[in-house]
Structure formats: structure tokens, C-alpha cells
Amino acid sequence: MKIYEIFGRDAHSMTFSLMEAADVASRIPENAAIVLKPNLVLDSSPENGATTHAGVLSGCLEYLLSHGFQNVCISESSWVGANTDRSFRACGYDRVCEKYNVPFYDLKKESSELVDTPFRPMSISSRILSADYLIDLPVLKGHCQTNMTCALKNLKGCLPDQEKRRFHSDGLMKPIAALASVVKPNLIIVDSLCGDLNFEEGGNPVETNRMFLGFDAVQIDAYGCQLMGLPLEEVPYISLAESWGAGSSAFSPDDIIRLNDPEDGNVYPNPSGLVKQLTRNVHADRACSACFAALVRALYQMKDAGVSVDREIFIGQGWRGKAVPGFGCGNCCRSALHTVDGCPPSSTAVIDALKSLR
């Protein structure tokens, strides 16, 4: 499979150009029901490095509508604890939907179906399963639990919240790979304009001013790993998804079709490793992303304020009911010696609780 790559800062025109170069219209069945699946993990502006730029949506829609495709919608759900409607507005998708007259569906409010996977049965959005052509629009960025998130992990937004929680109780890697084996995007357009290379919630965006397009989510994630300087074994769900038939991680330099050249060379910055440093004393066992992210956000803010945190911190469903001798973050760790409640707790509550123990 070929991967098409473009450099610049205008997400709308870059997306349109990528789709034109790849002749996407020739691959879409006539009268197909097309679903666009961006990343709206939380209500944060794309400039913060966590969510898909509105220009990616508008460029994609303009291309599809100009080629006669009318049955198009945008579908997504934010992570557990976040409000999808607020994310929708914060990212400017309301204006895109109004301009192009396309509907948006919050998958938290939609029906789902139980589907067999190589790992276990999963509840997956009926709207995603019924799509004739699924377009995955992820952000290439770091992740505090899986090191990297892109095309494959973005599919987690196709699940109801209860299923998202189960993903974490199952350790994330196997369920992400299993989901990819039954929900295979037909097209992936990656927003790599300014992803946060350390943290999925953003806050420290890194301008790389590039986007790329492909047709195999496993291959796209493998390429994303190469760009970020991560060996595949540091993102285990990629190889596992490949073994379960989700796609192929193989690509060569000849498979990369570059539409233009970058202004400042082709050096992609590596993650700084800051999240790993901040969480060196964190004992996570099946922690949900929203809870873990709240903790990371709190540790970021305390670091910026010059406050060091050296105590042992426990987080995740695996600690439920266990007496642990440190600080417990979230409702699952209520039996810890010291705790902060919440599902997830706010970062402010985490900070206040940690400061009270100093």
C-alpha cells in the first residue's frame, strides 16, 4: 500500500490535495454511506495538540461533495468523563457541519451491537458497523499508556463508554488490536500538524506541519512509529493487530509518495519522555485513560509550579479493594492509605490531595 504525504499548515487544502493525489473517489462505491471519524477526545482546540483540526474535516467533505458523494456524516465520541458536544463545538466542527450541511452523531448516544473478535465479544457502534466507507481521521501523538496513538487507537471512539472502560480492565493492547480486526477503516488521513508527542490530552503541541494518507491502519501506525522514533515493540497493539488480520505493518521508502517538500528539512522531533519521567513512581494497573490523564495533567502542573512529587501513586481498576500503602488516585483506589475520589478525579482535586500530604 502507498502512503501519501504532504507538508504545510493549511489542513483544508492539504487534505483535499492528499485525496486528489490518491484518487480516493475511484475507491468509494456509488451511493455509499460514508462516515468520517475524527479524534474529539476532549473539549480542546486542535492547536493544543490533541484533537483533529476542523480543516481536515472540511477538506475531506469538500472533496467528497465535489465528487458527487452526498450520504456523508461525522461520527465520534469523546473519552469517558468528557462531553462530546462540547468537544464538537470547541474544535469548530459545528461550523463545518453547518457550512457543508452534514450531520454529526455523538456515538455515546447511538445504539451498539455485540460483535465477535479474536479476543472477546465487543460492543461497537451500529453506525460505524453499517458504514459502507469509513474514513479514519486521527491525530498522530503520544499517549501516556500506549506511547503512541494514531489510526488504530482512534477507533476506540466507536465504542460506548462501558466498553471503553472494559478496554482498560483488559489492558488496552489486546482489545485495541481485536477491535482493529473487525473495524477496518477504508481510508486514513492523519493530522500530524501539531500533535503533542508525549500526552494524548495535548498541552505541549509540536509543530511538524505534515499530514499523510493511507489505506491500511496497521501500516499507517507503523509509519507513525517510525516518524516518532518508536520501535514497534513499544506499541504492542500494532503487531498484535497485524497478527489478527487487521493489516500489514510493512512499507518501504518507495511506498511513500511525497506531494511536496518540507520547508525545514525532514527531521521529525522525538518525544521528550517527560510523561515517563513524571510517572516514574506511578503504579498503574488497568487504569482508564481519563483517570490516568487527570493524574498526568496534575503532575505537569505541579512540575511547572516547581513542586516535586516523590511519593508512590497507585491508579487503576486492578487496585480495587486492595490495601495499598501509598496515594490512590480515583474511586478504584479508595482502599489506599490516602486517596482522591472521582471517576475520573479532576486534576485540581489530585493536586490539592497531593499537596495536603506534603
N, C-alpha and C positions, 0 to 999 in steps of 0.2 A: 504494500500500500504506500502511496505517496503522501508526504506531508508538505503542505503549502505554508510558507512563512512570509510575513510582511513586517516592515518596520515603520514606525511613525507615531503620531499622537492622536490622530482623528479616528476614533473607534468606528464611527459610522462608515466612513469611506474605506477604511481598512477591511472591515467585514464584507462590504459589498465587493471589493476587489478580490478578496480571497474566494468568495463564492463564484464569481465570474471566472477566475482562473481555473478553478476545479470543475467548472461546468456542472454545478450541483443540480440545476434544473433537469438535466437529462437523466438523473438518477431517481427522481421523485415520480411515483405513479400519478397518472392523471386523476384529478379529484381526490387526492389523498388528504386524509385528516392529519394535519401537521401540528406537532406540539413542540414549543420552544421551552427548554428547561434551563433557566439561568441559575445563578447562585445568589440567593437572598437570605443568607444565614441569619442576619440580624439587621436592625434598622441603622445602617451605617452607610454613609456616602461612599461610592466606589473609589473616590480619591484616597480613602483611608486604607485601601489595600485588601478588602475582604469580599466585596460584592462585585457582580458583573456590571460593567458600565452600560448605561442606557443606550449609548451609541451602538453597542453590539446588537442589541435588540432591534433598534431602528434600521440599522444597515441590513440585517437579516430580513426583516419584514419588507423593506423596500425592494430587495432583490426578489423575494418570493412573489410579492404582489405584481411586480413588473413582468414576471414570467407567467402570470395568469393563475397563480395558486391563491384561492380565496378561503379555504377551510383551515384557518390558522388560529391558534390560541397560544397564550403563555400560561404555563402551569408551574407552580413551585410551592414549597412550604418552608418556613424558617425553622431553626432548630428548636428543641424543647425549651420552653420558657420564653421564647420570643414571639412577637406578633407579626404574622406575615403581611397583614395590611399596612402596618407601619413601615415595614421594610420596603414594600411596594412603592409607597409614597417617598420614602427617604432616598430611594435610588432613582426617582424620576420616571418610573415605569407608568405612572398614571398618565403622564403627558404623552408618552409613546403610544399607549393604548388608545387614547383619545384621538391622536393625530391619524393613526392607521386603522382605527375602528376595529380593533381586535379585542376579544375578551381575555380577562385574566381569571384564573381559577386558583384559589387557595386550596391546596391539596389536604390541608388539615380538616377542611370542611367537606371533602369529597368521599365517596364510597371507596372501598378497597376489596380486594379479592385474595384469598389464600392460594398461594402458588407453590408447587414443589420446587425445591432447589437441591443441588448436590449436598448442602449442609443440613437444611431442615426446611419445613414449610414456612413461607413468609407472607405477610400481609402487604400487598402492593397496590398502589392507586389504580383504580379501574380506568381512569382517563389515560394514564400512561400505558397501560396494557392494551388499550383499544386503539392507540395511535398507529396510523399507517407509516408515519415517518417521524422519528424522534430526533430532535436536534438538541444536543447537549452543549450548554454554553458556560463552562466552568471558569473559575479563576485559578491560575497556577500560583500556589502559595504554600507556605509552610503550615505545619499542623503540630500542635503540642503533644499529640498522642501518636500520630501515624507518620510524622516527619514531613510528609508531603500530601497535598490534596489537589486533585485535578479532575479529570473526566470520570474516573470510576467512583470515587467517593462522593462526587456531586450527585450521584444517583440516589443517595440516601434521602434526599429531599422528596423522593417519590413515595415515601413511607408515612403511615400515620405515626403520631408521636409514641404510641405504645410500642410499636415495632422498633422505632429508633432507640428506645430505652433497652429493648432486648438485644440490639446490636452491641451495646456496651457490656451488658451482662455476659455476652458470648465472646467478648474480647476484641471486637471490631474487625480484625483481619479476615477471619473466615466468612462472616456474614457479608462484608463488603464484596469479597470475591464471588460468593454464591449469588448475590443479587446481580452482579455483572453478567453472570452466565445465563440469566433469564430476561434481563432488561438490557438489550444491546442497542445503544444509540446508532442511528444510521449515519449521523454526521456530528462531528465535534468541532467547535470553534472556540479556541482557548483565548481568554482575555489575560494576557501577560503584560499589560501596560504598566501596572504599578503594584503588583501583589506584595503583601507582607511575607517575606521569605522565612519568617520564624513562627508566626502566630496566625491561625485561621480567622481570628476576630479582627485582624488589622491593627492599625495604630502606628505602625512603622513601615509605611509603604516604600518600596524601592522601585524607582523608575527604570524599567527595562525596555519600554516603548516597542513592544513587539506583540504580534498575535500569530497564531498558527492554526491550521485546519487539517483535519484528517478524517478517516472513516472507520478507524479501529481504536476503540477506547483504551485497550491494553497497550497498543503501540504508542498512542499519544502520551499516556502516563509514563512509559519507558523513556520517551524523548524528554518529557518534563523532568524526570530524574536526572538525565544527562545534563540538561541545562543547569540544574541546581547543584550539580556536583555530587549527587547522591547515588551510591551503588544500589542496584535493585534490591539487594538483600535487606537494606534499611527500610524498604517499603514492602513488606512481605505479601500484601494482598495482590500486588501486580502479578507476580509469578504464580500465585495460587489461582488467580482468575484465569490466567493462561492455561493452567493445567485442567481447569474445569470448562474449557472451551469458549471463553469469553472473547478471545482474540489472540493475536501474536505480538510479542514484545520486540520482534526483530525489525531492524531498519539499518540502512547503511547511508553513508553520505550522499550517495546517488539518489536516495529516496527523498531528500529534502529539496524542494523546489522553492527557491528564494525569488520573490517578486521584485525586491529592491535590496539595497544595501543599507546597513545601519550607519548613522552619522558618526558615531564614536567607536567604531570597531565592533567586534562581535563577542566581547568578553561578558559573560553573564555572571553577575555577582553571586557568591555563595552565601548561604545562610550564616549568620554570625554565631549561632549556637547559644544565644542569650537565654532562650527558654530552657534549654537543658541545664544551664548554669543555675538559673533561678529555681528550678525544681529538683535540684540535686538531693534535697532532703525530703522530697515528697514520695510517699509510698502509695502509688495508685493501684487499685485492684478493681477493674471493671467500672471505671469512673465515666459518667456521661460527659459529653463534650461541653455542654453548657456549664456544668458544675466545675469541671477542670479549667475551663476558660475563665470563669469568675475568679478562681484562685490565682491563675497566672496573671490576670489583669491586676489583682491586688498586689501581687509580688512586684510587678512592673512599677506600680505607683509608689510602693514603699521604697524601691530601689531609687527611683527618681527623687524621692524626698530624703534620700540619704539614710534610710532605716534598713538595717540588715536583719534578715530572718534566718536564724541558725537552728531553730528547733525542728524536731521531726513532725511532719504533717501527714495525715492519713486521709485518703479520699476514695470513694467508690463503693459500689454495691457489694463488693467482696468483703468489706469490713462490717457489714450489717450484723448487729447482735454480738459482735466481738469486743471484748475489753482491750483497748489498745492504749499504750502508755504515753500518748502524745496528744497533739491537737487534731481534732476531727473536723473535716470540712463538709458540711451538708448533712441532711437528715439521715443518710445511710450510716453516718459515723457518730450517732448520738450516744453510743456507749463508750466513746473515748473519754479520756480524763478531762479534757477541755474541748468544747465544741462550739460551732456556729451553725444554727439551724438554717434551713432553706432548701428548696428543690427547684432551681439552684439557689444558693445564697447570693446576695448582691456582693459585689467586690467591696463596697463600703462596709458592709457588715463583717466581711472577712478581715479587712484592715483593722476595724475597731476591736474585733475579738483578739487578733494577734497583738495589737498594741497593749491591750489590757493585761497581757501576760508578761510584759517586759519588766 
